[in-house]
Amino acid sequence: MIVTLLVALCGAVVSFLMSIVMWRVGIRFKLHPEIRDRDVHTRPTPRLGGIAMYTGLLSALLVASQIQYFRIVFFDGNERQIIAILCAATLIVVMGVLDDFFDLDWTTKLIGQVLAAGLLAWLGGLQIDQLPIGGVTMWSTWSSLALTLIVIVVVMNMMNFIDGLDGLVAGIAIIANGAFFLYSYMALQATGSTAYFSLGTLISATMCGVCLGFLPLNWHPARLFMGDAGSLLVGLMFAVASIGVTSSMDPEMFQTPSGYSRAQFAPAFTLLLLPIAIMIVPLLDFGLAVVRRIGAGKSPFSADRKHLHHRLLDMGHSRLHATLIFYAWTAVISVGSLLFFVAEQVVAWSFIGGGLVVCAVATLAPLSHRKRREYRVQAAPVATTTREIAVLDPLDRAGAVPKERSA
């Protein structure tokens, strides 16, 4: 684990330094697009963070390639896979940067995403050829390819859709990749199947470091945005890590001849649950957006101001509070899923249940506060003189409607 964390640290340092460079370059040459109606920020901000994150990723992978521990990832017949990952990442970042500056139409962006997914699936051989449910294999090579393309494109757009608040995608990516890193590392220790987990472990840890290095400049108030290049890169790498592990491993590897014990069932169950669970917030936002836009007769990729983070702002949350609420939902589900691996099921379910209740209360708090305020305003007597207005407390004074002053 120490070696992997050192690689992640390398990615964090390079990402942080390059983020400062990109921020200064963006400010110096005014490389920031105009503020759009759906944006929540009020000052022009460069969207060059994706380049910094891409540089951090390349640096970390370059360092890892020189370490004997990761030889199975970069050599031993896996060279095409790494080349495909780098080519797909490069294509996505270039397309994302062009979109940030020239606002590409949705068909062009979709074609670019499909090409990147195709590079991974066709050139790199990174395909979902079996599902981790009893080793169920796909019907044909084409069905495997189609499912892989759909999964990669969906995951990329999930991260892109929620990119609307300072630090939101970077923080969720840290939590998600951190949870997946811990799972893949623990499963590696439990099974000894290095071939299954080395790629997922390395990619997850590296993206944790890359996003952690970028977050200081992206934290509220953000000085640098990751743009489409960064959000699509985050989604692409999470898809790579997830597919690399879940498509290659079957829960039966945790099973003994006598069947699953409680300790052995948890890792197999977590394998099925974790990739979906830790991405539940982006998945929910993506699903609602697609249904909403198609229902309105629009393209599912058309932009609007009705994402979950917009709704939280409309409820009365500040931008910082909305971001922290998204973090909390993701963390509760991610940690709860991991607890199935290391603790009794009752502990895991209790943590998830209690955490979701706390998150729900925090999410809905502005609504109850608004109702209390409206009740106080309606219950307060209408002020008729300057003296009566003076005795009202600040909240009631703001809601009172004074009558015309008498002589």
C-alpha positions in Angstrom: 0.0 0.0 0.0 2.8 2.4 0.8 4.2 2.2 -2.8 0.7 2.9 -4.2 0.2 5.9 -1.9 3.6 7.3 -2.9 2.4 7.2 -6.5 -0.8 8.9 -5.5 1.3 11.6 -3.7 3.3 12.2 -6.9 0.1 12.7 -8.8 -1.2 15.1 -6.1 2.0 17.2 -6.1 2.1 17.5 -9.9 -1.6 18.3 -10.1 -1.3 21.0 -7.5 1.7 22.7 -9.1 0.1 22.5 -12.5 -3.2 23.9 -11.2 -1.3 27.0 -10.0 0.3 27.3 -13.4 -3.0 26.9 -15.2 -4.6 29.4 -12.9 -1.9 32.0 -13.5 -2.0 31.4 -17.3 -5.7 31.6 -17.4 -5.8 34.9 -15.5 -2.8 36.4 -17.4 -4.2 35.7 -20.8 -7.9 35.9 -19.8 -8.6 32.3 -20.9 -12.0 32.1 -19.2 -15.3 31.8 -21.0 -18.2 34.1 -20.4 -20.5 33.3 -17.4 -23.7 31.4 -18.6 -27.2 31.7 -17.2 -27.0 28.3 -15.6 -23.7 29.0 -13.8 -23.7 29.8 -10.1 -20.3 31.6 -10.0 -20.3 35.4 -10.5 -16.8 36.1 -11.6 -14.9 34.8 -14.7 -12.9 31.8 -13.8 -10.4 29.8 -15.9 -11.5 26.2 -16.8 -8.1 24.8 -17.4 -8.0 22.5 -14.3 -8.5 19.4 -16.5 -5.1 20.0 -18.1 -3.5 20.1 -14.6 -5.3 16.9 -13.6 -4.3 15.2 -16.8 -0.6 16.1 -16.2 -0.8 14.7 -12.7 -2.3 11.5 -14.0 0.5 11.1 -16.6 3.2 11.8 -14.1 1.9 9.3 -11.6 1.6 6.6 -14.2 5.1 7.3 -15.4 6.5 6.9 -11.9 4.5 3.7 -11.4 5.8 2.2 -14.6 9.3 2.4 -13.2 8.3 0.4 -10.0 8.6 -3.4 -10.1 5.5 -3.8 -8.0 3.3 -2.5 -10.9 5.1 -4.5 -13.6 2.0 -6.6 -14.1 0.0 -3.4 -15.0 2.5 -2.0 -17.5 4.2 -5.0 -19.0 3.6 -8.8 -19.2 1.3 -8.4 -22.2 -0.7 -5.4 -20.8 1.1 -2.7 -22.8 -1.8 -2.3 -25.2 -4.2 -1.7 -22.3 -2.1 1.1 -20.9 -1.7 2.7 -24.3 -5.4 2.5 -24.8 -6.0 4.2 -21.4 -3.6 7.0 -22.2 -5.0 7.6 -25.7 -8.6 7.6 -24.4 -7.6 10.1 -21.7 -5.8 12.3 -24.1 -8.8 12.3 -26.5 -11.2 13.2 -23.7 -9.1 16.0 -22.4 -8.5 17.6 -25.8 -12.2 17.4 -26.6 -13.1 18.8 -23.1 -10.8 21.8 -23.5 -12.2 22.5 -27.0 -15.7 22.3 -25.5 -14.8 24.7 -22.7 -13.7 27.3 -25.2 -15.9 26.8 -28.2 -19.0 25.1 -26.8 -19.2 22.0 -29.0 -22.6 20.6 -29.9 -23.8 17.5 -28.1 -23.4 15.2 -31.1 -19.7 16.0 -31.4 -19.1 15.5 -27.7 -21.0 12.2 -27.8 -19.0 10.9 -30.8 -15.7 11.8 -29.0 -16.9 10.0 -25.8 -17.8 6.9 -27.8 -14.4 7.0 -29.6 -12.6 7.2 -26.3 -14.7 4.3 -24.9 -14.0 2.3 -28.1 -10.3 2.8 -27.7 -10.5 1.3 -24.2 -12.7 -1.6 -25.2 -11.4 -2.4 -28.7 -7.7 -1.5 -28.5 -7.1 -2.1 -24.8 -9.4 -5.1 -24.5 -11.0 -3.5 -21.4 -14.5 -5.0 -21.8 -17.3 -6.3 -19.6 -17.1 -9.8 -20.9 -18.7 -11.3 -17.8 -20.8 -10.0 -14.9 -19.7 -10.7 -11.3 -22.8 -12.8 -10.8 -21.9 -16.4 -10.9 -19.5 -15.7 -13.8 -22.3 -15.0 -16.2 -20.7 -14.4 -19.6 -22.0 -12.0 -22.3 -23.8 -13.5 -25.3 -21.3 -12.3 -27.9 -18.3 -10.1 -28.4 -20.5 -7.4 -29.8 -22.9 -7.4 -26.8 -19.9 -7.1 -24.5 -18.5 -4.2 -26.6 -21.9 -2.4 -26.6 -22.4 -2.8 -22.8 -18.8 -1.5 -22.2 -19.3 1.6 -24.4 -22.6 2.4 -22.7 -21.2 2.1 -19.2 -18.1 4.2 -20.0 -20.1 7.0 -21.7 -22.7 7.0 -18.9 -20.1 7.3 -16.1 -18.3 10.1 -17.9 -21.5 12.1 -18.3 -22.6 11.4 -14.7 -19.5 13.2 -13.5 -19.9 15.9 -16.1 -23.6 16.6 -15.2 -22.9 17.3 -11.5 -20.0 19.6 -12.1 -21.7 22.8 -11.1 -20.4 23.8 -7.6 -16.9 24.6 -6.3 -15.1 21.5 -5.3 -18.1 19.2 -6.0 -16.7 16.7 -8.5 -13.2 16.7 -7.1 -14.5 15.9 -3.6 -16.9 13.2 -4.7 -14.1 11.7 -6.9 -11.8 11.6 -3.9 -14.4 9.8 -1.8 -15.5 7.4 -4.6 -12.0 6.5 -5.7 -10.8 6.3 -2.1 -13.6 3.8 -1.3 -12.8 1.8 -4.4 -9.1 1.8 -3.6 -9.7 0.5 -0.1 -12.0 -2.2 -1.4 -9.7 -3.4 -4.2 -6.7 -3.4 -1.8 -8.6 -5.4 0.8 -9.9 -7.8 -1.8 -6.3 -8.2 -3.1 -5.1 -9.1 0.4 -8.1 -11.6 0.8 -7.6 -13.4 -2.5 -4.1 -12.8 -3.6 -5.3 -12.2 -7.1 -2.9 -9.5 -8.1 -3.9 -9.6 -11.8 -7.4 -8.7 -10.9 -6.8 -5.7 -8.6 -3.5 -4.0 -9.6 -5.0 -1.8 -12.3 -8.0 -0.8 -10.3 -6.0 -0.1 -7.2 -3.4 2.0 -9.1 -6.0 4.0 -11.1 -8.2 4.7 -8.0 -5.3 5.8 -5.8 -3.8 7.9 -8.6 -7.1 9.7 -9.2 -7.5 10.3 -5.5 -4.1 12.1 -5.5 -4.8 14.0 -8.7 -8.1 15.3 -7.4 -6.7 16.1 -4.0 -3.9 18.2 -5.6 -6.5 20.1 -7.7 -9.0 20.7 -4.9 -7.2 23.6 -3.1 -7.7 25.8 -6.1 -11.2 24.5 -6.8 -12.4 24.9 -3.2 -15.0 27.7 -2.6 -14.5 30.4 -3.7 -12.9 28.6 -6.7 -10.0 30.1 -8.5 -9.8 27.4 -11.1 -12.4 25.0 -12.6 -11.7 21.5 -14.0 -14.1 22.1 -16.9 -15.4 19.3 -19.1 -11.9 18.1 -19.6 -11.5 17.4 -15.9 -15.0 16.0 -15.2 -14.9 13.7 -18.2 -11.4 12.5 -17.3 -12.6 11.7 -13.7 -15.5 9.7 -15.0 -13.4 7.9 -17.6 -10.8 6.8 -15.0 -13.4 5.6 -12.5 -15.0 3.5 -15.3 -11.6 2.1 -16.1 -11.0 1.1 -12.5 -14.5 -0.3 -12.0 -14.5 -2.3 -15.2 -11.0 -3.6 -14.7 -12.0 -5.1 -11.4 -15.6 -6.1 -11.7 -15.5 -7.6 -15.2 -12.5 -9.8 -14.4 -13.4 -11.1 -11.0 -16.2 -13.5 -10.0 -17.6 -13.7 -6.5 -17.0 -17.4 -6.6 -13.3 -16.7 -5.9 -14.4 -15.8 -2.4 -16.4 -19.1 -2.0 -15.2 -22.3 -0.4 -16.3 -25.8 -1.5 -18.8 -25.7 1.4 -20.4 -22.5 0.2 -20.2 -18.9 1.3 -19.5 -18.1 4.9 -20.6 -14.7 6.3 -17.0 -13.4 6.0 -16.8 -14.6 2.4 -20.2 -13.4 1.3 -19.4 -9.8 2.2 -16.6 -9.3 -0.3 -18.7 -10.9 -3.1 -21.7 -8.7 -2.2 -19.6 -5.6 -2.0 -18.2 -6.3 -5.5 -21.7 -6.0 -6.9 -22.8 -3.1 -4.8 -19.8 -0.8 -4.5 -19.4 0.8 -8.0 -23.0 1.7 -8.2 -23.4 2.7 -4.6 -20.5 5.1 -4.4 -21.8 6.8 -7.6 -25.4 7.0 -6.5 -25.5 10.8 -6.3 -24.1 11.4 -9.9 -26.3 8.5 -11.2 -29.4 10.0 -9.7 -28.7 13.4 -11.1 -27.9 11.9 -14.5 -31.0 9.8 -14.6 -33.3 12.7 -13.6 -31.7 15.0 -16.1 -32.1 12.5 -19.0 -35.8 11.8 -18.1 -36.5 15.5 -17.6 -34.9 16.6 -20.9 -36.4 13.8 -23.0 -39.8 14.5 -21.5 -39.5 18.1 -22.6 -38.6 17.1 -26.1 -34.9 18.1 -25.8 -31.6 16.4 -26.2 -30.5 14.5 -23.0 -27.2 16.4 -23.3 -28.8 19.9 -23.5 -27.9 22.1 -20.5 -30.4 23.5 -18.0 -30.5 24.8 -14.4 -32.4 22.0 -12.8 -29.6 19.7 -11.5 -29.6 18.5 -7.9 -27.1 21.1 -6.9 -29.3 23.9 -8.4 -32.3 22.5 -6.5 -30.3 22.6 -3.2 -29.4 26.2 -3.9 -33.0 27.1 -4.6 -34.0 25.4 -1.3 -31.8 27.9 0.6 -28.5 26.2 0.9 -25.3 28.1 0.3 -22.9 26.8 -2.3 -20.5 25.5 0.4 -23.3 23.8 2.3 -24.7 22.2 -0.9 -21.3 20.8 -1.7 -20.8 19.4 1.8 -24.2 17.7 1.6 -23.2 15.9 -1.6 -20.0 14.8 0.1 -22.0 13.5 3.1 -24.4 11.4 1.0 -21.5 9.9 -1.0 -19.4 9.2 2.1 -22.3 7.5 4.0 -23.1 5.1 1.1 -19.4 4.5 0.3 -18.3 3.8 3.8 -21.4 1.8 4.5 -20.7 -0.4 1.5 -17.2 -1.0 2.7 -18.4 -2.0 6.2 -20.0 -5.1 4.6 -16.4 -6.2 3.9 -14.9 -5.7 7.4 -17.8 -5.7 9.9 -21.1 -7.5 10.7 -24.0 -6.7 8.4 -26.0 -5.2 11.2 -23.2 -2.6 11.7 -23.1 -1.8 8.0 -26.9 -1.4 7.7 -27.1 0.7 10.9 -24.4 3.0 9.7 -26.1 3.5 6.3 -29.5 3.9 7.9 -28.4 6.4 10.5 -26.2 8.3 8.0 -29.0 8.6 5.5 -31.3 10.0 8.2 -28.8 12.6 9.2 -28.1 13.6 5.5 -31.9 13.9 4.9 -32.3 16.2 7.9 -29.4 18.3 6.7 -30.8 18.5 3.2 -34.3 19.5 4.2 -33.3 21.9 7.0 -33.8 25.1 4.9 -37.4 24.1 4.2 -38.3 23.8 7.9 -36.5 27.1 8.6 -38.4 28.8 5.8 -41.7 27.6 7.1 -40.9 28.8 10.6 -40.0 32.2 9.2 -43.2 32.4 7.2 -45.2 31.5 10.3 -43.6 34.1 12.4 -44.2 36.8 9.7 -47.9 35.8 9.3 -48.5 35.7 13.1 -46.9 39.0 13.8 -49.2 42.0 14.2 -49.2 44.6 11.4 -47.2 47.6 12.5 -49.1 50.9 12.4 -46.6 53.4 13.8 -42.9 53.9 13.8 -42.7 52.9 17.4 -44.4 49.6 16.7 -42.0 48.9 13.9 -39.1 49.6 16.2 -40.2 46.9 18.7 -40.5 44.2 16.1 -37.5 41.9 16.0 -35.3 42.0 12.8 -37.0 39.0 11.2 -40.6 40.3 11.8 -39.6 43.8 10.9 -38.4 42.6 7.5 -41.7 40.8 7.0 -44.1 43.5 8.3 -46.0 45.7 6.0 -46.4 49.1 7.8 -49.6 51.1 7.2 -49.7 54.7 6.2 -48.5 56.8 9.2 -51.3 58.8 10.9 -50.8 62.4 12.0 
